[in-house]
Amino acid sequence: MPSSPLPRRLLLQTLAGATALTTCTYIARRSQAAPPEIRYEPAFFTQEEWRFLHAACDRLIPQDVYGPSAIELGVPEFIDRQMETPYAYGALWYMQGPHITGPANLGYQLIYTPRDIYRYGISGACDLCRQMHNTEFADLDPATRDSFLRELESGEHQFGDLPASTFFGHLLGNTQEGAFSDPIHGGNKGLGGWAMTGFPGARADFMDWVDQYGKQYPLGSVSISGETI
Amino acid sequence: MATITRKSVNVVIVGGGWAGSIMAKELTEAGQHVVMLERGAERSTAVDGAYPTSLDELEGNFRFKIFQKLQKTTVTIRNNITQTALPYRQLAAFLPGEGVGGAGLHWSGVHLRIAPDDLAMRSTVIAKYGKSFIPDGMNLQDYGVTYAELEPFFDKAEKVFGTSGEAYTVNGKIVGKGNAFAPDRSDDFPLPPLKDVTGAHLFRKAAEAVGYHPYSIPAANASRQYTNTYGAQMGPCNFCGYCSGYACYMYSKASPNVNILPALRNNPLFEIRPNATVLHVNLDSTKSRATGVTYLDDKGDKIIQPAELVILAAFQFNNVHLMLVSGIGSPYDPVANTGVVGRNFVYQNISTTTAWMDPSVYTNQFIGTGGGGVAFDDFNSENFDHGPLGFIGGSPVWVNQAGVKAIAAAKAGGPPGTPRWGSAWKSEMIDTYTHAVRMDAHGSNMAYRDVFLDLDPTWKDAFGRPLLRMTFDWKENDIRMNRYVVGKIEAVTKAMGARRTHLGMKEFGQPFDTRFYQTTHLGGGAVMGDDPKSSALNRYLQCWDVSNVFVIGSNAFPQGTGYNPTGMVAALAYWSAHHIRMTYLKNPGPLVPV
């Protein structure tokens, strides 16, 4: 066998011993630390965009009985950090022209990279909000923010040639990625997204639980860097 | 950018996936000097599958770490011949691989053989229901090879892949509770079946109660430690749930990188060159003989690699693309109904049904193994009477839980029609992830005269070649098949005690949608057969028109089957290699007279 199982075994032994302790540490740290979004300075988003992003993410995944909000999970930081990855520059997509509009089922055909989609999308959404509500999106109450987001999701609004629904789709997709990906990418703070869903993260060894039919998995989540709950 | 001509070799293989690795192993065993050209990077499980860094769902499944990046090349897609095809700009409906190991590194591991009737679908349908049963425009064909001929090569592949499963019959004797519809085997599986996860366990009991014939899906995920034919070692699968899209850190999922390439890398007859993008196959002035290939290396130099034998072993549609841009065989024209390269392009007809169990039942969807699970074949292939139903084809139905992770769960959300965000979404999504069981009807897709591959007139790849164009849509026959089989699942979810069921079915009039993942099981386009008028390859996967070019892959399937393609591709590779070794190398030329 190749050598990879050995360091893994050592890591799990370390984690097993640390689980209970780390859970307490997590609670203490959360109560003392400032919210992460205040400490984090966005590299891509302007202050106005950053405000919009917070106000929108906060409604896409709100704080409720089921678990933390996208803001508590650090989703805006995740999205900002993603904007510096090849994905955001369109490096994963075929971007050659000509760019011709076609039926929706043939897929995305615009010239915009994810960075462009955020830049034009947020600007367009802010303008639309001022038109519709005569105020900034971030200053709306939660229920009005929800109805505005539904406008973006299923309305016919266009920001130039960028459909509002395309922008919304990216925002929602990235928000979910930020809430539920490994915290190594800046979101899922305190593994709160995984705690909410019961996903054990990088634990990746269920030999003992495969045939424990119908029973809840007993251990908490582990991240790539070794954080546990 | 220089043009360099390298020293001639016996064999050049295009593509470093399963097909290429099998051919390389077989042909080096025959003493041939083999060069393998792979357009992507070098990959190994030790690096790409390292624990814990590789267990990163964002990178693995949503930034496509070991999949093809579309930046340099893609395909264009349209639903019918009157439309303008548009580029497939973002990976979604299907996810080809790139890099050493190809799609064989990121696959899940379902390792099935083939239903014998599927190999002779045209003959079988005509014999059972008459010729008029075949709808107008359906190009139903036989493979030109029988199950009995392929059986030794299925067996050989399973022993290389370390396949886990339970046989039904071996040499005509019932030996276990395997698939009662499966054809006879010359030997048992090398490893016993994997355990059932909760969903598969519930599905097995319910399917049995309904009267179907459930079996453990044969899986190239090792249920125990295993040393294969080539001395490659596999560790037992621990159901980590990181199969599809990952390089299995446990060395449990078979891949070319783990199961074959280690036996080749130190062989002086073998050389692998990653980052080598083959631009075209070079033909001599008669266009009936290949002289080698031309590729771009990572420095941008153009390399001419002469070879006596050229094996195209790239992904299904890349093989077809290379044939078209190289002028191998006559391109298919659907209007004139002439030519063969691009003809009979097929996909797979999949839909997913969800059953929500009682809230006291935790289905632990994150526990999974890529190839494992429980299936029944009662409505696959010709295992049921199609006479009164009036459609051709079928679907296995299965719980094949490869490990659902948190981002995928979030994006899948709750039942159809429920909100996609906000508190209501959270509630439904958590309930679904925690208590639901997903099952697929994994159906066949027939071939049609107006569904095909050709070269796009507008868009080009980064190397100046026209992109491949897909003309594809779902047809009534296949939608009816899907709806019939999915209808049969309802009894199972009832027997499971589901509190809620969503039967996932194809809808009439709903076009093929490139934006949503369906499957990477594409097929056809350069199919095998007995007639050069309807097949690009003969029964040994040799080009009818250029006899020193063999084309290995699911491109050879004349129509889709209900099964995953890798098992069949591996068997066809061993079958073709066997005949190259036994016959072709001794006397190069057509193995079947034209």
Interface residues (C-beta under 8 A of the other chain):
Chain A: M1 P2 S3 S4 P5 P7 R8 L11 R59 L60 I61 P62 D64 Y66 G67 T85 Y87 G90 A91 L92 W93 Y94 M95 Q96 P98 I100 G102 P103 A104 N105 L106 G107 Y108 Q109 D146 L149 E153 L172 G173 T175 Q176 E177 A179 F180 S181 D182 I184 H185 G193 W194 M196 T197 G198 F199 P200 G201 A202 A204 D205 F206 M207 W209 V210 D211 Q212 Y213 G214 K215 Q216 Y217 V222 I224
Chain B: T45 A46 G49 A50 Y51 P52 T53 L55 D56 E57 L58 F62 R63 F64 K69 L70 Q71 T73 T74 I77 R78 N79 Q83 T84 A85 L86 P87 Y88 R89 Q90 L91 A92 K195 D196 V197 T198 H201 L202 Q225 Q233 G235 P236 N238 F239 C240 G241 Y242 Y249 M250 Y251 M357 S360 V361 Y362 T363 N364 F366 I367 K405 A406 I407 A409 A410 K411 R420 W421 G422 S423 K426 S427 M429 I430 Y433 T434 T458 W459 K460 A462 P511 F512 D513 T514 R515
